[in-house]
Amino acid sequence: MAHVLIRPYKYEDEREVQKLVQNSCLEQVNPVYLGAFFRESTIQVLLVFCALSFIFCGVPLYLCWVIFPVAAVLLYPVVYLGFWHWLATQAKDLDNIDENYGSNPKACFWIAELISEEMANNCRTSEKVLFLKNVKAFSKPEIIAVCAVYVKTDKNMQEPPNTVGVVGRFAVKKDFQRFGLAGEMFAVLWNHSLYLFRALEVDISEHQVIARNFFEKRDFTFLHQTDCSAVPLLFNYRIQRMRRACILNSMEDDLKETIIQK
């Protein structure tokens, strides 16, 4: 049995949090790679290349098919480097978590830390301590999950300012997944957001099937989707935005009636 403390972020957590989020993002490389390789447009390009090589260059047909395994080998490092590029450009909020998540009282960043039994006994009654079964024995304090919420920036002013929160940086270490930790982290986030926002939104990649199911079970519904790129100008994927009303005893349809029309 392991003891896990859910607490707010502290400055000394920065390096460990950055590493956890980075590893979590890189776990998406394989699904994006498979999606890119088996995409209809990719297969069509490879078939056209095979046909041109056979017709105009006289390459034997059995050699033309070699392009498929060659493309598969070459594609993986391209997608992997694309994710590193994305991390370098899109994860700058982790460079200064205190400022990005601490400057607004509605925003918050939580940590799930693996602690010893002695440390758990010394925790205050107001602190949330979990007991996870079938988890590796405690060796040293370790950050095993993070989650955060920040205030949505609505440039179109379709809703009252500072009234919608966005779930961000939700990650659980691979060795600690499927133990109910993500649900406990979301419960803390939800209780924080319930009286501060009119709604919560979250962005989910089309390849994050487990994450999408997780939020669907918690009554998040599809809002819209946008096209993004893991490798600029090369491999695109879709980001789905989901939403759930926060105001007690209110449904999303009720909230939509109050959206400001410009």
C-alpha positions in Angstrom: 0.0 0.0 0.0 1.3 3.5 -0.9 0.5 6.8 0.6 -0.2 9.7 -1.8 -0.5 13.3 -0.7 -2.4 15.7 -3.0 -1.2 19.3 -2.4 -0.7 22.6 -4.2 2.5 23.1 -6.3 5.6 24.4 -4.7 8.6 26.1 -6.4 11.0 23.3 -5.7 8.7 20.9 -7.7 9.4 22.6 -11.0 12.0 20.3 -12.4 10.2 17.1 -11.5 6.9 18.5 -12.8 8.5 19.4 -16.1 10.0 16.0 -16.5 6.7 14.2 -15.7 4.7 16.3 -18.2 7.4 15.9 -20.9 7.3 12.1 -20.5 3.5 12.2 -20.6 3.5 14.1 -23.8 6.1 11.8 -25.4 3.8 8.9 -24.7 1.6 10.2 -27.5 4.4 9.7 -30.1 3.5 6.1 -31.0 -0.3 6.8 -31.5 0.5 9.9 -33.6 3.1 7.9 -35.6 0.7 5.1 -36.4 -2.0 7.5 -37.2 0.3 9.4 -39.6 1.6 6.3 -41.3 -1.8 4.7 -41.8 -3.5 7.9 -42.8 -5.2 7.6 -46.3 -3.1 10.4 -47.8 0.2 8.8 -46.7 -0.7 5.5 -48.2 -1.8 7.2 -51.4 1.5 9.1 -51.7 3.5 5.9 -51.2 1.4 4.0 -53.8 1.9 6.8 -56.4 5.6 6.8 -55.7 5.7 3.0 -56.3 3.7 3.3 -59.5 6.0 6.1 -60.9 9.1 4.1 -60.0 7.8 1.1 -61.8 6.5 2.8 -64.9 9.1 5.5 -65.5 12.2 4.2 -63.8 11.8 0.5 -64.6 12.2 -0.5 -60.9 11.1 -4.1 -60.4 7.7 -4.3 -58.7 9.0 -6.3 -55.7 11.6 -3.5 -55.0 8.9 -0.8 -55.3 7.2 -2.2 -52.2 10.4 -1.6 -50.2 9.3 2.1 -50.0 6.7 1.2 -47.3 9.1 -0.2 -44.6 11.7 2.5 -45.5 9.0 5.2 -45.1 7.9 3.6 -41.8 11.5 3.7 -40.5 12.1 7.3 -41.6 8.8 8.6 -40.4 9.3 7.7 -36.7 12.2 10.1 -36.0 10.4 12.8 -37.9 7.4 12.5 -35.6 9.5 12.2 -32.5 11.5 15.3 -33.3 8.2 17.1 -34.1 7.0 16.4 -30.6 10.2 17.8 -29.2 9.6 20.9 -31.3 6.1 21.1 -29.9 7.3 20.8 -26.3 9.8 23.6 -26.9 7.2 26.0 -28.3 4.0 25.0 -26.5 5.0 24.1 -23.0 6.4 27.4 -21.9 3.8 27.7 -19.1 5.9 25.2 -17.2 8.9 27.5 -17.2 7.3 29.7 -14.6 4.4 27.8 -13.0 4.1 30.2 -10.0 3.5 33.2 -12.3 1.3 31.3 -14.9 -0.9 29.5 -12.4 -0.5 31.5 -9.2 -1.1 35.1 -10.4 -4.9 34.4 -10.8 -6.7 33.2 -7.6 -9.0 31.1 -9.7 -6.1 29.1 -11.3 -4.3 26.4 -9.4 -1.7 23.6 -9.9 -1.8 20.4 -7.9 0.7 17.7 -7.2 0.2 14.1 -6.2 3.3 13.1 -4.2 4.2 9.6 -3.0 5.1 9.8 0.7 6.1 7.6 3.5 3.6 6.3 6.2 5.3 8.5 8.8 4.8 11.6 6.6 1.2 10.6 6.0 0.6 10.4 9.7 2.0 13.9 10.2 -0.2 15.5 7.5 -2.8 17.9 8.6 -6.4 16.8 8.6 -7.2 19.3 5.9 -4.7 17.7 3.5 -5.9 14.9 1.2 -4.0 11.6 1.6 -4.8 8.6 -0.5 -4.0 4.9 0.1 -3.3 3.1 -3.1 -3.2 -0.7 -3.1 -0.9 -2.9 -5.3 1.6 0.0 -5.8 5.3 -0.3 -5.4 6.7 0.2 -2.0 7.8 3.7 -0.9 11.5 4.5 -1.3 11.6 8.3 -1.5 9.2 11.2 -2.0 8.2 11.3 -5.7 5.8 13.3 -7.7 3.6 10.9 -9.6 0.8 13.0 -11.0 -0.2 16.6 -11.7 -3.3 18.5 -12.7 -4.0 22.2 -13.2 -6.8 24.6 -14.1 -6.4 28.1 -15.6 -8.7 30.8 -16.7 -9.8 30.7 -20.3 -8.8 33.7 -22.5 -11.8 34.4 -24.6 -10.7 36.9 -27.3 -14.1 37.0 -28.9 -15.8 37.9 -25.6 -18.6 35.4 -26.1 -18.9 34.8 -22.4 -18.3 37.0 -19.3 -14.6 37.4 -18.6 -12.8 35.0 -16.2 -15.9 32.7 -15.9 -14.6 29.6 -17.8 -11.8 27.4 -16.6 -9.6 25.1 -18.7 -8.2 21.8 -17.5 -4.5 21.7 -18.3 -1.4 19.6 -17.6 -3.3 16.6 -16.4 -0.7 13.7 -16.3 -0.1 10.6 -14.2 3.1 8.6 -14.3 2.8 5.4 -16.3 3.5 3.1 -13.3 0.7 4.7 -11.3 -2.0 4.7 -13.9 -5.3 2.7 -13.5 -5.2 2.9 -9.7 -7.9 5.6 -9.5 -5.4 8.4 -9.0 -6.6 10.4 -12.0 -10.2 10.4 -10.6 -9.0 11.6 -7.2 -7.0 14.4 -8.8 -10.0 15.4 -10.9 -12.2 15.5 -7.8 -9.8 18.0 -6.2 -9.8 20.1 -9.4 -13.6 19.9 -9.7 -14.3 20.9 -6.0 -12.0 23.9 -6.5 -13.7 25.0 -9.8 -17.3 24.3 -8.8 -18.0 27.8 -7.3 -15.4 29.7 -9.3 -16.4 29.0 -12.9 -19.6 28.7 -14.9 -18.0 25.9 -16.9 -14.8 23.8 -17.3 -13.3 22.9 -20.7 -10.5 20.5 -21.7 -8.6 19.8 -24.9 -8.2 16.2 -25.9 -6.1 14.8 -28.9 -7.9 12.5 -31.2 -5.3 9.9 -30.3 -6.0 10.2 -26.5 -8.9 7.7 -26.4 -8.5 6.8 -22.7 -8.4 10.5 -21.8 -11.5 11.2 -23.8 -13.4 8.3 -22.2 -12.2 9.6 -18.8 -13.8 13.0 -19.3 -16.9 11.7 -21.0 -17.6 9.6 -17.9 -17.5 12.8 -15.9 -20.2 14.4 -18.1 -17.9 16.5 -20.4 -19.5 16.9 -23.8 -18.0 17.6 -27.2 -17.8 21.3 -28.1 -15.7 21.7 -31.2 -12.5 20.5 -32.8 -9.5 22.1 -34.4 -6.6 20.9 -36.6 -3.1 20.9 -35.2 0.3 19.7 -36.3 2.8 17.5 -34.5 5.3 18.1 -37.4 4.6 21.6 -38.9 3.3 21.4 -42.5 3.6 17.6 -42.5 1.4 15.6 -40.1 -1.8 17.0 -38.7 -4.1 15.7 -36.0 -7.3 17.0 -34.4 -7.8 18.5 -30.9 -11.3 18.1 -29.5 -12.5 20.6 -26.9 -15.0 19.2 -24.3 -17.0 21.1 -21.8 -19.0 20.7 -18.6 -21.1 23.2 -16.7 -19.9 24.0 -13.2 -22.8 26.0 -11.7 -24.8 23.8 -9.3 -28.1 22.5 -10.6 -27.5 24.1 -14.0 -27.2 22.4 -17.3 -25.0 23.6 -20.2 -28.0 24.6 -22.2 -28.9 27.0 -19.4 -25.5 28.5 -19.6 -25.6 28.9 -23.3 -28.7 31.1 -23.0 -26.6 33.6 -21.0 -23.6 33.8 -23.5 -23.0 37.4 -24.6 -23.8 37.9 -28.2 -21.5 40.4 -29.9 
